[in-house]
Amino acid sequence: MVFSSVVFLLYFLPVFLLLYHFTDTKYKNGLILIFSILFYSWGAPKFVFVILASTILDFHIVKNLYKSNLQKTRKWYLAASLFMNLGLLAYFKYANFFVENVNNFLVQLGATEVGWTSVALPIGISFYTFQTLTYSIDVYRRNAVPLTRLTDYLLYIMSFPQMIAGPIVRYNSIANQIVNRPDLVDDKLMGFYRFAIGLAKKVLIANVMAEQADLILDGSYSGLSTANAWLGILAYTFQIYFDFSGYSDMAIGLGRMMGFRFPENFNSPYTAQNISEFWRRWHITLGGFMKDYLYIPLGGNKVSTKSRLYFNLWIVFLLSGLWHGASWNFVIWGAFHGFFLILDRIFLIKLLHKAGKIPSVIFTFFVVVISWTIFRIQDFDMLLIYLKTMFSFHGDIDLQLIPSFNLILVFAVIFSFIVITKPGKRLENFFYLRESYSMRAHFGMITLSIIFFLLSVASITSSGFNPFIYFRF
């Protein structure tokens, strides 16, 4: 089940919100947990028991970690927690990839392939793992006190608004909210506004971009013109942004309706003036996790040589790429971004600063578009053909356009870059950053949100085309 499905929008969510509103405060967490288990079971009924069992075990491991005063014992408990959670991620997400590459190597040697039954990928396994890691590591570092009730920990890990696709919610940022948070009408309204905006971004923009991208990127590259190659990858560029940021908006809105304050995950990333800034604006919670739990432990900026600094950056982004999927194109994508981050450190940021804001944004956007080509096309030979087509400047200008694409593309471009302007910045503050509205503004936002909701439901029911990119991560 995804947020942009008819089942969720017309059945699951209304029933949940109605029951949540009338449930006594002391039982609200229990209600969220029950619905979260149902939500996950809908998409992965076989894996929900694995998730529940590992989460229960992890709760007791970390509880004993916190109680122990012996550093050696605490390290052993931390190692046990990390081994279990990273082991689950490695098995379910990367076992097939590992065996496939081993078999390819054996074939090259003329040896017999290893027999293997493919492992199915549980939905949201990466986001689940990251949150369990923040819990055990934060408690180990004494940055947080563990939860005393197992059900509260299950709620933190399995809460349906953010379990499937984030944002990655660190334990120390939400621990107090789990046991004590307000139940305000304003939060419910503000959460609904944010949810409706995210739903519209996902359904009314991302889905149209996805249909256009699939038409070209999933078709034959033989005879593909340069114009259509660029059209396809530009459509995917806006698809992945509005798809993922829209889903994050929905998650943040759902959390707000329950009194939770989830962290922001996007901040107009396509307006970045260099790749370093892009990663401060794109998938913010992943970037923060990688920085605090990997980059800094590796030494971060506090290393003796620049070569070690560059190595740390590259390692972080290689692993970030691999986190996105068990395929070599994701590793290459991570290395590509790592390469430009290193160039930023050496000279590129200074050069782009001298060039000015608009040229910097254009250049950075161009680099990001190329990176999405690597991200989207998993077959390396086909990737090279597509990249070659993009820069060969051949073929006609007869674009393969789906209905309504031109209009939606205009909206996608406007909403991606509007914050560069002062009026756009004011609109961002109004829709995303304000903590309260006047009665008149509330009336306008309620009207707009209902319109977005109805248009989105109508689009979903009429087209039946409703992909979600990050569902498999």
C-alpha positions in Angstrom: 0.0 0.0 0.0 1.3 3.5 -0.9 -0.1 6.8 0.2 -1.3 7.7 -3.4 -3.4 4.5 -3.7 -7.2 4.5 -3.7 -7.2 2.0 -0.8 -5.1 4.3 1.4 -6.9 7.5 0.5 -10.5 6.4 0.6 -10.4 3.6 3.1 -7.3 3.2 5.3 -6.7 6.9 6.1 -10.3 8.1 6.8 -10.9 5.1 9.1 -7.6 5.7 10.9 -8.1 9.4 11.3 -11.7 8.9 12.6 -10.6 6.3 15.2 -7.5 8.4 16.1 -9.6 11.5 16.8 -11.9 9.7 19.2 -9.3 7.5 20.9 -8.1 8.4 24.4 -4.6 9.9 24.5 -3.1 7.0 26.3 -4.2 4.6 23.6 -3.3 6.7 20.5 0.2 5.1 20.2 -1.3 1.6 20.3 -3.8 2.6 17.6 -1.0 3.9 15.3 1.0 0.7 15.9 -2.0 -1.5 15.0 -2.6 0.4 11.8 1.1 0.5 11.0 1.3 -3.3 11.2 -1.8 -3.6 9.0 -0.3 -1.1 6.6 3.0 -3.0 6.3 1.2 -6.4 6.1 -0.8 -5.2 3.1 2.3 -4.9 1.0 4.6 -7.5 2.7 2.5 -10.0 4.7 5.4 -12.6 4.7 8.0 -10.1 6.0 6.0 -8.4 8.7 6.9 -11.2 11.1 10.6 -10.8 10.3 10.4 -7.1 11.0 8.5 -7.6 14.2 10.8 -10.3 15.5 14.0 -8.4 14.7 12.6 -5.2 16.2 11.6 -6.9 19.4 15.0 -8.6 19.7 16.7 -5.2 19.0 14.7 -3.5 21.7 16.0 -5.9 24.4 19.6 -5.8 23.0 19.7 -2.0 23.3 18.0 -2.0 26.7 20.8 -4.2 28.0 23.4 -2.0 26.3 22.1 1.0 28.2 22.0 -0.8 31.5 25.6 -2.0 31.2 28.4 0.1 32.7 31.2 -1.9 31.2 32.5 -0.4 28.0 33.5 -3.8 26.6 30.1 -5.2 27.2 28.4 -2.2 25.7 30.4 -2.6 22.6 29.4 -6.2 22.3 25.7 -5.3 22.6 26.2 -2.6 20.0 27.9 -5.0 17.7 25.1 -7.5 18.1 22.5 -4.8 17.2 24.5 -3.6 14.2 25.2 -7.2 13.0 21.5 -8.2 13.1 20.2 -5.1 11.4 22.9 -4.7 8.8 22.8 -8.5 8.3 19.1 -8.3 7.4 19.7 -5.5 5.0 22.7 -7.3 3.4 20.7 -10.6 3.0 17.5 -9.2 1.7 18.8 -6.4 -0.5 22.3 -7.5 -1.6 22.4 -11.4 -1.5 21.0 -11.7 -5.1 23.4 -9.1 -6.3 26.4 -10.8 -4.7 25.5 -14.3 -6.0 24.9 -12.9 -9.5 28.3 -11.3 -9.6 30.0 -14.4 -8.2 28.3 -16.5 -10.9 29.4 -14.1 -13.6 32.9 -14.4 -12.4 32.7 -18.2 -12.3 31.3 -18.3 -15.8 34.3 -16.3 -17.0 36.6 -18.9 -15.4 34.6 -21.7 -17.0 33.4 -23.0 -13.5 29.9 -24.1 -12.5 27.5 -21.4 -11.2 26.4 -21.4 -7.6 22.8 -22.6 -7.1 20.6 -19.9 -5.6 17.0 -19.1 -4.9 16.3 -15.4 -5.4 15.5 -13.5 -2.2 12.5 -11.2 -2.4 13.1 -7.6 -1.2 10.9 -6.4 1.7 9.5 -3.0 1.2 11.2 -0.2 3.1 14.0 -2.4 4.4 16.6 0.4 4.0 14.6 3.0 5.9 13.9 0.4 8.6 17.6 -0.4 9.0 18.6 3.2 9.2 16.2 4.0 12.0 17.2 0.9 14.0 20.8 2.0 13.6 20.2 5.5 14.9 18.4 4.0 17.9 21.3 1.7 19.0 24.1 4.1 18.1 22.4 7.1 19.8 21.8 5.1 23.0 25.4 3.8 22.8 26.8 7.3 22.5 24.6 8.4 25.4 22.9 10.9 23.2 19.5 9.4 24.1 17.8 7.2 26.7 16.1 4.1 25.3 12.3 3.7 25.4 11.0 1.8 28.3 8.0 0.2 26.5 8.4 -2.3 23.7 5.3 -1.0 22.0 6.7 2.6 21.9 9.9 1.2 20.2 7.7 -0.7 17.7 5.9 2.5 17.0 9.1 4.4 16.3 10.4 1.8 13.9 7.1 0.8 12.2 5.1 4.0 12.2 3.3 3.9 8.8 3.8 7.6 7.8 7.6 7.2 7.4 8.6 3.5 7.5 8.3 2.8 3.8 10.2 5.7 2.3 11.3 8.1 5.0 12.2 10.7 5.9 14.8 9.0 8.1 13.7 10.0 11.6 16.5 9.9 14.1 15.6 8.5 17.4 17.0 11.4 19.5 14.9 13.9 17.5 11.6 12.1 18.1 12.0 10.2 21.4 10.1 12.8 23.5 7.3 13.0 20.9 6.6 9.3 21.1 5.7 9.5 24.8 4.4 13.0 25.0 3.1 15.1 22.1 0.2 17.6 21.7 -3.1 16.8 20.0 -4.0 20.1 18.4 -6.6 21.0 15.8 -4.0 23.3 14.1 -1.6 20.4 13.7 -4.3 18.3 12.1 -5.2 21.1 9.6 -1.5 21.9 8.9 -0.8 18.3 8.4 -3.7 17.9 6.0 -2.5 20.8 3.9 1.0 19.4 3.7 -0.4 15.9 2.8 -2.6 17.3 0.0 0.3 19.3 -1.5 2.5 16.2 -1.5 -0.3 14.1 -3.0 -0.7 16.6 -5.8 3.0 16.7 -6.5 3.1 13.0 -6.7 -0.1 12.3 -8.7 -0.6 15.4 -10.8 3.0 16.1 -11.7 5.2 13.0 -11.0 2.9 10.5 -12.6 2.7 12.5 -15.9 6.5 12.9 -15.9 6.8 9.1 -15.2 4.6 8.2 -18.2 6.7 10.3 -20.5 9.9 9.0 -19.1 8.9 5.4 -19.4 7.7 5.9 -23.0 11.3 6.9 -24.0 13.6 5.3 -21.5 11.9 1.9 -21.6 11.6 1.9 -25.3 14.2 1.0 -28.0 17.3 3.2 -28.2 17.8 2.3 -31.8 17.1 5.3 -33.9 16.4 7.4 -30.8 17.0 11.1 -31.6 19.0 13.4 -29.3 15.9 15.6 -28.7 13.9 12.6 -27.5 16.8 11.3 -25.4 16.9 14.7 -23.6 13.1 14.8 -23.3 13.1 11.3 -21.7 15.8 12.1 -19.1 14.4 15.5 -18.3 11.0 13.9 -17.6 12.7 11.4 -15.3 14.6 14.3 -13.6 11.3 15.9 -12.6 9.5 12.6 -12.0 12.0 11.5 -9.3 12.0 14.9 -7.6 8.2 15.3 -7.4 7.7 11.6 -6.7 10.0 11.5 -3.8 9.5 15.0 -2.4 5.8 14.6 -2.8 5.9 11.3 -0.8 8.0 13.0 1.9 5.5 15.8 2.1 2.7 13.3 2.6 4.7 11.5 5.3 5.5 14.8 7.1 1.8 15.8 6.8 0.6 12.5 8.2 3.0 12.8 11.1 1.8 16.4 11.8 -1.8 15.2 11.9 -0.8 12.9 14.8 1.3 15.5 16.5 4.7 14.4 15.3 7.3 16.8 13.8 9.3 14.8 11.2 12.4 16.5 9.6 12.3 18.1 6.2 13.7 16.0 3.4 13.9 18.4 0.5 14.7 22.1 0.0 14.4 23.0 -3.7 17.4 20.9 -4.7 17.4 21.9 -8.4 18.2 25.5 -7.4 21.6 24.3 -5.9 24.6 26.2 -7.2 27.0 23.2 -6.8 26.8 19.5 -6.1 27.8 20.0 -2.4 24.8 22.3 -2.0 22.6 19.9 -4.0 23.2 17.2 -1.3 22.3 19.7 1.4 19.0 20.1 -0.3 18.2 16.6 -1.7 17.1 13.7 0.6 18.3 15.8 3.5 17.8 13.1 6.1 19.9 10.6 4.2 22.7 13.1 3.8 22.6 13.9 7.5 22.7 10.2 8.4 25.7 9.6 6.2 27.5 12.5 7.6 26.9 11.8 11.3 27.1 8.0 11.2 29.7 7.4 8.5 31.6 10.4 7.3 32.4 11.8 10.7 33.4 8.4 12.2 35.7 8.0 9.2 37.4 11.2 10.2 35.3 13.7 8.3 37.2 16.9 7.6 39.5 16.4 10.6 42.1 14.3 8.8 45.7 14.9 8.2 45.8 14.9 4.4 43.5 16.1 1.7 43.8 12.7 0.0 42.2 11.1 3.0 39.4 13.7 3.0 38.7 12.9 -0.6 38.8 9.2 0.1 36.2 9.7 2.9 33.9 11.6 0.6 34.1 9.0 -2.1 33.5 6.1 0.3 30.4 7.8 1.7 29.0 8.3 -1.7 29.9 4.9 -3.1 28.0 3.4 -0.1 25.2 6.0 -0.6 24.9 4.8 -4.2 24.8 1.1 -3.2 22.2 1.9 -0.6 19.8 3.0 -3.4 20.0 -0.4 -5.0 21.9 -3.6 -5.6 23.1 -2.8 -9.0 26.4 -1.4 -10.4 24.7 1.6 -12.0 23.9 2.9 -8.5 27.5 2.4 -7.4 28.6 4.4 -10.5 26.0 7.0 -9.7 27.4 7.4 -6.2 31.0 7.6 -7.5 29.9 10.2 -10.1 28.5 12.4 -7.3 31.6 11.7 -5.1 33.8 12.9 -8.0 32.0 16.2 -8.3 32.1 16.7 -4.5 35.8 16.3 -4.6 36.0 18.8 -7.5 33.9 21.2 -5.4 36.6 21.0 -2.7 39.5 21.5 -5.1 38.3 24.3 -7.3 34.7 24.0 -8.6 32.8 26.0 -5.9 35.1 29.0 -6.3 34.8 28.8 -10.1 31.0 28.6 -10.0 30.9 31.4 -7.5 32.7 33.7 -9.9 30.4 32.6 -12.7 27.3 33.9 -10.8 24.1 32.4 -9.5 22.2 31.5 -12.6 25.1 29.9 -14.5 26.0 27.9 -11.4 22.4 26.6 -11.1 22.3 25.7 -14.8 25.6 23.9 -14.6 24.7 22.0 -11.4 21.3 21.0 -12.9 23.1 19.7 -16.0 25.4 17.5 -13.8 22.4 16.3 -11.9 20.5 15.4 -15.1 23.5 13.3 -16.3 23.6 11.6 -12.9 19.9 10.6 -13.2 20.7 9.0 -16.5 23.1 6.7 -14.7 20.6 6.2 -11.9 17.8 5.2 -14.2 19.4 2.9 -16.8 20.8 -0.2 -15.1 22.3 -1.9 -18.1 25.7 -0.5 -18.6 25.8 -1.0 -22.4 22.4 0.6 -22.8 23.5 3.5 -20.5 26.5 4.2 -22.8 24.3 4.1 -25.9 21.8 6.6 -24.3 24.5 9.0 -23.1 26.1 8.9 -26.6 22.7 9.7 -28.1 22.3 12.6 -25.8 25.5 14.2 -27.1 25.5 13.0 -30.7 23.0 15.7 -31.8 21.4 13.6 -34.5 17.9 12.7 -35.5 14.8 14.9 -36.0 13.0 17.2 -33.5 9.7 15.2 -33.7 9.2 14.7 -30.0 7.4 11.7 -28.6 4.9 13.5 -26.4 2.1 12.1 -24.3 -1.1 14.2 -23.8 -0.8 17.0 -21.3 2.9 16.6 -20.9 3.8 20.1 -22.1 1.5 21.8 -19.6 2.6 19.7 -16.6 6.3 20.2 -17.6 5.7 24.0 -17.3 4.4 23.5 -13.8 7.3 21.2 -12.9 9.9 23.7 -14.0 8.1 26.6 -12.3 7.7 24.7 -9.0 11.3 23.4 -9.1 13.0 26.8 -9.6 10.4 29.3 -8.3 12.3 29.9 -5.0 15.1 31.6 -7.0 12.7 34.6 -7.2 11.6 36.7 -4.2 7.9 36.0 -4.9 8.7 32.3 -5.0 10.5 32.5 -1.7 7.5 34.1 -0.1 5.2 31.4 -1.5 7.6 28.7 -0.1 7.4 30.4 3.3 3.6 30.5 3.1 3.0 26.9 2.1 5.9 25.1 3.9 7.4 27.2 6.7 4.5 28.9 8.4 3.5 27.5 11.8 0.1 29.0 11.8 -2.5 30.7 9.6 -5.1 33.4 10.0 -8.8 32.3 9.6 -8.9 33.7 6.1 -5.7 31.8 5.2 -7.0 28.6 6.7 -10.2 28.9 4.6 -8.1 29.3 1.5 -5.8 26.4 2.4 -8.7 24.1 3.2 -10.3 24.9 -0.2 -7.0 24.4 -2.1 -6.2 21.1 -0.2 -9.6 19.6 -0.9 -9.3 20.5 -4.6 -5.8 18.9 -4.7 -7.2 15.8 -3.0 -10.1 15.4 -5.3 -8.1 16.0 -8.4 -5.5 13.5 -7.3 -8.1 10.8 -6.5 -9.8 11.4 -9.9 -6.5 11.1 -11.7 -5.6 7.9 -9.9 -9.0 6.2 -10.5 -9.1 7.3 -14.2 -5.6 6.4 -15.3 -4.5 3.4 -13.2 -0.9 4.5 -13.7 0.6 5.3 -10.3 4.3 4.2 -10.0 6.4 5.1 -7.0 10.2 5.1 -7.5 11.5 4.8 -3.9 9.0 2.1 -2.8 11.7 -0.5 -3.6 14.4 1.2 -1.6 
